[in-house]
Amino acid sequence: MQRIKDNFPILCILFVGIFLRFFNLGVIPGETFDEVFYPLYGLNYITGEKFFSVHPPLGNYLMSVGIYLYYLLPWTETLSSTSYELSNLSPVSYRWLGALAGSALIWVSYKLSLQLFNQKKFAILVALFFCIDGSFLVDSRFGLINIYMSFLGFLSLLVFVTVLKKENLSILGLCLAAILFGLTFSIKWNGLGFFGASLFSLFILFLLSKLKSTNNIKEGFSISDNLISRKTHVVSILFLLPFLAYALAWVPELMFSEQYSLVDRHMNISSYHSENIDQKQHPYSSNWYSWPFMAKPVGYYFLSREIISDSGSQVTIFNSVHLFPNLALYLLSLMAIFIMSLEWINSFFKTLASKTYESEFILSSFILSGFYANFLPWAFVSRSTFLYHYQPSSGFAFMALALLLYKVGLKPEKQYKTLYYLVLILIITAFIYWLPLQLGLDIDREAFYRRMWSKSWI
């Protein structure tokens, strides 16, 4: 009972997160937005029909597994009764696994935050932000593969950080983390951002090992002597195993598409991403630098109908789903990243001058490396990009905001306590306000346009 009481806040957040991700999961019709691709690819693995995907195959495998397992449930019909047509599949069959991954991501974010900074209040804030962010929420509710990449990416970092913190370095644990990194970019190549963040964080740890820490905070991230003494093993595993796992992830696909070699597939995918520059800009595409400001949300689904109200007047009802992040959360977390970046630069030069470092410098280095490694590479992408590409970076921005809020909440002055609660109220209010557009709830025309604060949002 005491354990439940101690974990009551995170259990409540998990309950809300799971409810939101599974609520009316099959109500929005199937083949919405990119569901015309990924569920079809998953179904093709079952039927044997050949296809070409512009991403590595793991996301399509997971889509196939989700469909297959769903139709094994005793209350569903058989898969053969659908004639193996995508239009005949229940949308839940290719959405439930993503909803599960999105729910699990909340728990992973909580555990990762505890490993980075062993303070429950900080970790609770991180989990809350992952739970109520509209971008993670919407993509968890559709048959898309971004949520799998984010889940595996943060899970790989959780295992990685857990291993590095142990006094006795676990080679087996490190191998598991390396494999998970490989599986992350086996879904989409931009999953390499998580891998890059781990390498930069490790580089910082190796550099700091030559210096002395000015404090010994138990809740912070410490550098074990065992890690430093076995750095050759660590580096070798991290540079070999992820790419071995990535190559092995292709084996079923190569067996399925016998006419193409691994090199051929990579040439085709690389050619698509580098040469297939849209002549006409996609209506929902947006530049990478506009994502933190939510300049262009992505419309997934829209339906309009007329009803007669109780007063006898005709009312227009919209049923719409937008990839609509939490605006307050995005803007405040960007501000937190900016503040943390300035503090990191200041701490970096202090470290160089004094040959000592504070334990929070490691935490800031980890968060910032995760944010920038997943964000800045998009500056070099010429094809259409979308707001959902910001999801991995946003997770690290949430950590930066949670850390800033945690430190504000520790201050005894009344104005800081007021600021702390005002920020949380603002974020939760924004979540509730835009929730109908994230869950696809019925909303009248006037209420819909009240929520569209910019013409670019429509």
NUZA-117537 format. One record per atom (N, C-alpha, C): x, y, z. Coordinates in steps of 0.02 Angstrom, whole numbers, plus 50000, padded with zeros to 5 digits. Example, Ala and Ser with C-alpha at 12.3 -4.5 7.8 and 13.67 -1.06 7.14 Angstrom:
<atoms>
506604971650390
506154977550390
506604983550390
506424988850354
506844994750357
506455000250394
</atoms>
This chain:
<atoms>
500414994050000
500005000050000
500435006350000
500975006250040
501425011950043
501755013249975
501915007749940
502225008449874
501755011749824
501115009949828
500615013049784
500545020449801
500545022049866
500495028949888
501085033049863
501685030149868
502285033649846
502285034949771
501985030349733
501985030949660
501315033349632
500885036049676
500225038049655
500235043249598
500665048449601
500665053349546
500815050349478
501335046149474
501505043249408
500975038249386
500665034749433
500125030149415
499535033949386
499375039749414
498835043949388
499005046349318
499615048649308
499825051049242
499795045349191
500015039449210
499985033649165
499265031949148
498825032149197
498115030649185
497825035549134
497955042049145
497705047149098
498005046049029
498655044649026
498985043648962
498705037748923
498605032248958
498335026248926
497615027448903
497215030648946
496525032148927
496495036448864
496895041748862
496885046348805
497105042848740
497565038248746
497835035048686
497385029448660
496975026448703
496545021048680
495805023248674
495635029148698
494945031548695
494705032148623
494145028648606
493855029048539
494375028048484
494815023148495
495375022148450
495165020548378
494605017248371
494385015248304
493835019548275
493655025048309
493095029248285
493275033048221
493875036048219
494095039548159
494215034248105
493925034948046
493995029847994
494725028447977
494845022547952
495525020547934
495785024047871
496415022647857
496765025647799
496775033247805
496905035647865
496955042847878
497675045047872
497805050247835
498465053047824
498935047547799
499505046447831
499985041447807
499785034247823
499195033247849
498945026347858
498825023047791
498835026747737
498775023647671
499415019947653
499955021147691
500595017947677
500755012347727
500885014147789
501195009447837
500755003447853
500105004147867
499694998147877
499674993747814
499674996947755
499674993147693
500314989147686
500874992147704
501514988547700
501514982647749
501244983847809
501194978447857
500754972847832
500204974547800
499754969447772
500084965747714
500494969347676
500844966147619
501324960747641
501624961647700
502064956347725
501664949947738
501044950747758
500614944947771
500374941747706
500204945847657
499924943247594
500474941247545
501084943847554
501624942247508
501674946947449
501274952347449
501304957047394
501904961647401
502294962247348
502914966247350
502744973747351
503194977647382
503094984847387
503764988147399
503774994747392
504374998647407
504215003847461
504625003947513
504545008747567
505155013347568
505045019647585
505585024547585
505935024747653
505775020147698
506085019847763
506325012747776
506785011747824
506985005047844
506365000947867
506444994347872
505844990147876
505544988947945
505874990748000
505634988648066
504934991348081
504794997548062
504135000348074
503594996448039
503744994047979
503254990047941
503164983147972
503714980347999
503654973948035
503164974648093
503264980048132
502834981048190
502104982048170
501994985448114
501314986248089
501024979448071
501414975248040
501194968548021
501034964248083
501464964648132
501354960848195
500714963248229
500614969748231
500014972448262
499374969948229
499364970048163
498774967648126
498664960248138
499194956348134
499144949048142
498894947148212
499184950248263
498984948648332
498274950748346
498064956448318
497384958848331
496874953748307
496994950848249
496494946148222
496564939048251
497004938248300
497024932048339
496584932548401
496374938648418
495954939548478
495284936048469
495034933048523
494424928948517
493804932948497
493774939448510
493174943248493
493214946548424
493754945248386
493804947948319
493674942548267
493514944648207
493454939848152
494144937748129
494174933048085
494824930848060
495084935948009
495734936048001
496034940647953
495814939047882
495714932647868
495504930647801
494804933347784
494394934747835
493724937347822
493744944447795
494314947747801
494384954547774
494594954547701
494694948547673
494954947747604
495634951047596
495974952147653
496634955147655
496654961947619
496094965547625
496044972247597
496114977347654
496534982447644
496634987447696
495984990847715
495554992147667
494924995547681
494454991447724
494564984747726
494134980447766
494404979247836
495024981347849
495314980247915
495014985047966
494954982748026
494754987248081
495344992048093
495214998648096
495765003248110
496135001748175
495784998648223
496114997048286
496674992048275
496614987848224
497114982548213
497804985348199
497844991148167
498494994148154
498635000448195
498205001648245
498315007348289
498485005348361
498264999448383
498324997848454
499044997348477
499484994748434
500184993948455
500525000748462
500355005548419
500625012248426
500365015648489
499725014448505
499445017248567
499795014348628
499965007948624
500335004748679
501035007648685
501375008648628
502045011548629
502025018648655
501515022448635
501455029348660
501325029648734
500945024748760
500825024448832
501465022548869
501825017648842
502445015448873
502975020848872
502945025248822
503435030748817
503395035348878
502795036148906
502715040348966
503115037349024
503055030749032
503415027249085
504165027549073
504385026649011
505095026848994
505375033849009
504995039048992
505235045849005
505315047049081
504875044149120
504905044749193
505525041249221
505635035049199
506205031249223
506875034349200
506895036749138
507505039949113
507655046249154
507145050049170
507245056149209
507505054549279
507255049149309
507505047049375
508235044949371
508425041749317
509125039649310
509585045649300
509335050749265
509735056649252
509795061049314
509235061549350
509215066149408
508705063249457
508945059949508
508525055949551
508085060049597
507625063749565
507135067749602
506445066549571
505995063749611
505345061749585
504945067649557
504995073449588
504615079249565
504825081149494
505475080749481
505725082049413
505465076849365
505515070449383
505295065049339
504545065249327
504165067149377
503435067649370
503255073049319
503605078649322
503485084049274
503635081749203
504185078149194
504355075649127
503815070949102
503605066149144
503085061449124
502425064949107
502255070049146
501645073949133
501685077249065
502255080149048
502315083648984
502275078748926
502585072848933
502535067748881
501815065348874
501455065148930
500765062648930
500295067248893
500345073848905
499845078448879
500075082348818
500665080848792
500865084048729
500435081448672
500145085948633
499695083948579
500025080248522
500655081748508
501005078548453
501115071148467
501385069548526
501475062548546
500795059048551
500295062648576
499635059648585
499325057648519
499315062248471
498995060948407
499335055248369
500005055448367
500365050248330
500315043448364
500145043348428
500045036948463
499375033848444
498925037748415
498245035448402
498125033648329
498655033748288
498575031948217
499095026748197
498975023548142
499415018348117
500025021348083
500435024748121
501045028048097
501645025448135
502245026848111
502835023648141
503275028448181
503115034948182
503535039648220
503555037948294
502995035748321
502955034448393
503395028448412
503465023648366
503905017948380
504625020248385
504825024848340
505505027448341
505645031248406
505175035548426
505275039348487
505315034648548
504875029648549
504875024948606
505535021248610
505755018448554
506385014648555
506985019248569
506955025448543
507505030048554
507595031748627
507045033548661
507095035248732
507225028948775
506965023248753
507105017048789
507855015348784
508145016148726
508855014848718
509275019348763
509075025648769
509435030348813
509335028348886
508745025848904
508625023648972
509105017948990
509155013048947
509605007348959
510335009848960
510505014148914
511185016848908
511395020448972
510965025048996
511135028849057
511155024349118
510685019649122
510675014949179
511325010949183
511565008749125
512195004949123
512785009249143
512815015349117
513385019749131
513425021749205
512865021949239
512865024149309
513095018649358
513085012449335
513265006949380
514025006949392
514205005449454
514905004949471
515244999349433
514904993749429
515154988149390
514824988149321
515194990549271
514914991349204
514674984649177
514044984449156
513754978449127
513844978449051
514274974049027
514384973548955
513754971148921
513394966648953
512764964148925
512254969748919
512214973848971
511754979648969
511944984548915
512594985748907
512834990248856
512674987548786
512734981048778
512564977948714
511824978848699
511404978148751
510684979048742
510534986248720
510864991048752
510764998048733
510974999248661
511534996348642
511794997248573
511304994148523
511024988348539
510544985148494
509914989448487
509694992348543
509104996648541
509225002948499
509835005648503
510005011348459
509935009348386
510185003348370
510145000948301
509424999948279
509004997348324
508304996348308
507945003048299
508165008148335
507855014748329
507925017548259
508535017348232
508605019948163
508465014548111
508215008648133
507935003748087
507215005248071
506935010348105
506255012648091
506275018648044
506665023648062
506805029248018
507525031448030
507845033647977
508545035647983
508645041448032
508145045748040
508235051248087
508265048848159
508145042348171
508265039448237
508995039548256
509435040948207
510145041648222
510285047348271
509805051948277
509895057448324
509985055048395
509615049848415
509685046948482
510385043948491
510625040548439
511285037548441
511815042948446
511735048248407
512205053848409
512225057148477
511645057748509
511605060748575
511995056548626
511935049948620
512295045548666
513045046148658
513275046748595
513995047348583
514265053848610
513895059348599
514135065748625
514145065748701
513625062848731
513605062548804
514195058448831
514345053048797
514905048848818
515565052548810
515625056348757
516225060448745
516325065448802
515775068648823
515805073448879
516025069948943
515755063948955
515935060149015
516675058549016
516945056448959
517655054748955
518085060948968
517875066648942
518255072848953
518235074949027
517645074449057
517565076549127
517905071849175
518035065749153
518365060849198
519065063149218
519345067649178
520015070249194
519985076149242
519375078349257
519285084149300
518975082049366
518905086749411
518635085349477
517945088649484
517485084849513
516815087549525
516825091949587
516475097549583
516455102249640
515935100349692
515495095649674
514985093449722
514875085949714
514545083149762
514435075849762
513695074449776
513285076749730
512565076049739
512345069049718
512075065449765
511895058449751
511375057749697
510925062849693
510395062149643
510625063749572
511235066449566
511485068249500
511805062449464
512065063849404
512395058849362
513135058849379
513395053149399
514105052649417
514475048449366
515135049249365
515565045649319
515915040149357
515795033949338
516105028349374
516805027049347
517255024949391
517935023349371
517945017349324
517465012849335
517425006849293
517285008649221
516875013649210
516715015949142
517335018449108
517735022449142
518325025349113
518855019949098
518925015249143
519435010049134
519265005349076
518625004949058
518425000449004
518155004348944
518415010348934
518135014548881
518255011648811
518785007748802
518895004548737
518334999748721
518134995648770
517584991048760
516934994848746
516825000148784
516205004048776
516165006948706
516695010148683
516695013248617
516625008048562
516965002448569
516924997148518
516214994548511
515904993248568
515214990648567
514744995748536
514815002048555
514355007248530
514445008648456
515035007548430
515145008948359
515015002848314
514964996948344
514864990948303
514154988148308
513924987048370
513294983548379
512684987048350
512614993648356
512014996848327
511944995548252
512504995648216
512474994748144
512394987348126
512634982948170
512504975848160
511764974348170
511464977248222
510754976448235
510344979248177
510564985048151
510224988148094
510244983548033
510834980648020
510904976147962
510464969947970
510454967148031
510044961248043
509304962648036
509104968848052
508394970648046
508164970347973
508634970747927
508464970547856
508374963447829
508604958447867
508604951547841
507914949247818
507384949947860
506724947747836
506494951447773
506644957847769
506444961847710
506814959447648
507454957847654
507844955547597
507614948547575
507404944447622
507124937947605
506444938747571
506074943847591
505424945147562
505494948047491
505954952847482
506064955947417
506714953247388
506694947447361
507304943847340
507684947347285
507334951547245
507664954547187
508114960347204
508094962747268
508494968447288
509004966347342
509604969047336
510114967947387
510064973647438
510444972847493
510454978047544
510704984647516
511204984247473
511484990347442
510964993447396
510614989347357
510104991947312
509564995747351
509324992847406
508794996047444
509025002747472
509645003047496
509895009247524
510015014547470
510215012347411
510285017047355
509605019947337
509085015647336
508415017947318
508135022847370
508215021047434
507965025347487
508335032047488
508995031647482
509405037747483
509225042147423
509115039047366
508925042847306
508255046347316
507785042847347
507135045847359
507185052047403
507555051447458
507595056947506
508015062747480
508495061447437
508935066847414
508705069947349
508365066047306
508175068547240
507435069947233
507025066947274
506295067847267
506075074147303
506315079747278
506135086247306
505485088447274
504995089847315
504325091347290
504325097547247
504045096847186
503965102747143
503445107447173
502935104547203
502415108547235
502435106947309
502495112047350
502555111047422
501935107847451
502045102847494
501485099647528
501125104847571
500455104747572
500095109947609
500235110047684
500475104447711
500615104347783
501365104147799
501785104947749
502505104947762
502705111347797
503245111147834
503485117047871
504235116647879
504555122347884
505275122647893
505465120447964
506035117447970
506265114548033
506295119748089
506505125848072
506585130948125
505915133548150
505365131948115
504705134248137
504355129448184
504625123348191
504275118148231
504175120048304
504685122748338
504565124348409
504025129648420
503885133548366
503365138748372
502685136348346
502655129948327
502035126848303
501725130948247
502135132948198
501895137248144
501405133648098
501475127048090
501055123448043
500875116548069
500335116048109
500095109348129
499865105448068
499835098948076
499675094448020
498955091948027
498555093047976
497875090547976
497845083247955
497605078847999
497565071747984
496875069747957
496365072847983
495685070647966
495205076547976
494705076947931
494205082247937
493535079847908
492995080947946
492325079347923
491845084747948
491415086947904
490925092047921
490225089347909
489765090947954
489065088847945
488605093947978
487995093947955
487485098547981
487015094748027
486845097748085
486345094948130
485845100248150
485285098248175
484785102848200
484835103048276
484935109048303
485005109848375
484325109348409
484335109348476
483705108948514
483255114948500
483555120548482
483155126548468
482875126548397
483065121448358
482805120948290
483255124148238
483795127248258
484255130348210
484755125248183
485025126548124
485515122048093
486215123848118
486575118748140
487245119748168
487745115448129
488305118448112
488845114848078
489315111748129
489405105248124
489835101548170
490455099148132
491045100448161
491665098048133
491925092148174
492175087248139
492525081648171
493225081648140
493715083948178
494375085248150
494925082648196
495455080148165
496065078248202
496655081948173
496985085748214
497595089248194
498175086848238
498755086148207
499355085048247
499515091848279
499215092748337
499195099248369
499565098848436
500205100648437
500565100448501
500265105248552
500505104548613
500305109148667
500705115648657
500365120848635
500715127048617
501095129948676
500795130148735
501135132848794
501745128648811
501675122148806
502225117648821
502795118548772
502635119248708
503155120048657
503535126648667
503175132148678
503505138648684
503925138948748
503645136548803
504005136748867
504615132148866
504545126348835
505115121648833
505665124348787
505475127848734
505985131048692
506365136348733
505995140148773
506305145148816
506785141848865
506585136048891
507015132348938
507645129948904
507595127648842
508185125548804
508655131448793
508375137248778
508785143248768
509155145048832
508805144948888
509115146648952
509645141448970
509485135048960
509965129848976
510575130248931
510485132148868
511055132748822
511535138348845
511245143948865
511665149448890
512035147348953
511685144048999
512005141749060
512555136649046
512425132348996
512925127148979
513555130448952
513485135448909
514075138948881
514465142148938
514115145348984
514445148449041
514805143249083
514465137549097
514775132249137
515375129149100
515325128649034
515865125748994
516505129849003
516455136348997
517055140549004
517305140649076
516845140349124
517055139849194
517435133349206
517195127949175
517525121449182
518225121549153
518295124749095
518955125249063
519435129249107
519175134449138
519605138849178
519795135649245
519315132449277
519435129849345
519645122549347
519575119049291
519725111849288
519285107849335
518705110649352
518205107149392
517525108049358
517055103749378
516385104249349
515865102749402
515265105249390
514695103749433
514305097949402
513995093949445
513645087949422
513075089649374
512765095449383
512215097349338
512445098549267
513095099749258
513375100749192
513285094549149
513345088649180
513245082349144
512525081649122
512055083149167
511345082749151
511165087449094
511405093649098
511275098549045
511575096348979
512165093448982
512495091048920
512085085548887
511815081148928
511405075648901
510775078448868
510425082848903
509795085548876
509915089548813
510415093748814
510555098048755
510805093948696
511215088948709
511445084748653
510865080948622
510395078648663
509805075248636
509385079948595
509295086048618
508885090848581
509205092648515
509835094848517
510155097348456
510325091748406
510495085848431
510645080248386
510035078048346
509445078948375
508825077048341
508515082848301
508755088948314
508445094848284
508865097948227
509495099248239
509895102948191
510005099348125
510065092648122
510155089348057
509605090848006
509015092648029
508465094247983
508605100547943
509085104547963
509265110447924
509555108647856
509795102447850
510115100347787
509655096047744
509025095347763
508545091347725
508165095847677
508155093947613
507845098247562
507135096147545
506935090047560
506255087947543
505765090747595
505115089447584
504605091847630
504715088847700
504675093147749
504725090947819
504095093347856
503955089947912
503325091147947
503435091948021
502945094548054
502985096048125
503135089848167
502895084048146
503015077948185
503745075948187
504155078648143
504865077148145
505205080148206
504855084748239
505135088048299
505025083948362
504645078548359
504455074848419
505055072648462
505575069448433
506145067548476
506465073448511
506565078948474
506875084848505
506425087648560
505775087648548
505315090548597
505355086848664
505475080248662
505535076448724
506095078948768
506655080848737
507225083548776
507075090648799
506695094348758
506495101048779
506035100648840
505615095448842
505175094548901
505605093348963
506145089548956
506595088449012
506915094949036
507105099148988
507405105549006
506905109849045
506285110049022
505765113949057
505625111049126
505595104449130
505465101149195
506015102749245
506635102749222
507195104349267
507165111649290
507005116049243
506945123149261
506375124249311
505805121049298
505235121749344
505395118749412
505745113049412
505935109849475
506355114549518
506835117849486
507265122449524
506885128649547
506405130949506
505985136549526
505565134649587
505285128449585
504865126049640
505235125249705
505895124649703
506285123949765
506395130549801
506315135949765
506445142449795
505895144149846
506075146849904
505585148049957
505135154149946
505365158849904
504985164949894
504305163549862
503805167249884
503125166149861
503045167249787
503385172149759
503315173549688
503535167749644
504045164049667
504275158249629
503775152449632
503485151549691
502965146449697
502365148149652
502185154549650
501635156749608
501795155549534
502405157249515
502625156149446
502595148749428
502815144549473
502815137249462
502115134749446
501635136649487
500945134249477
500605137549418
500775143749404
500485147149346
500695143849281
501325141849277
501575138349218
501225131649208
501155127849263
500805121449258
500075122349239
499745127349267
499045128749250
498985130649176
499445134649152
499435136749082
499515130749035
499975126249051
500095120349009
499485115749010
499205114549068
498625110049074
498015113149041
497935119749047
497375123149014
497425122648938
498025123548912
498135122848840
497985115648817
498165110848858
498025103848843
497275102648837
496895105048885
496165104048885
495845107848827
496095113848814
495795118148763
495835115048693
496405112148676
496495109448609
496375101848605
496175098848660
496065091548661
495555089248610
494995092848598
494515090448548
494815089548478
495315093548462
495635093048396
496155087448394
496335084848451
496825079448454
496475072648457
495895072348489
495525066148495
494995065248440
494875070548400
494365070048349
493665070348377
493555074348429
492895075148460
492475080048419
491825079048421
491375083748386
491435090648417
491455095748374
491525102548396
491165107048346
490805112048369
490445116248321
490925120848284
490685123448229
491105127348184
491445133248219
491065136948259
491335142748294
491885140848343
491775135348380
492275133148428
492905130748392
492825127748334
493405125548295
493835131448275
493525136548247
493915142348223
494195146548280
493875146248338
494165149648396
494835146748416
494915140448402
495545136948420
496075137648366
495885140248309
496355141348255
496615148548258
497135149648296
497385156448310
497765159348251
497925155148203
498305157548145
498015154248082
498015157948026
497765155147964
498185149047942
498825149047961
499265143547942
499085137047978
498685137548031
498485131648069
497935127648035
497565130947991
496965127647962
497175123247903
</atoms>
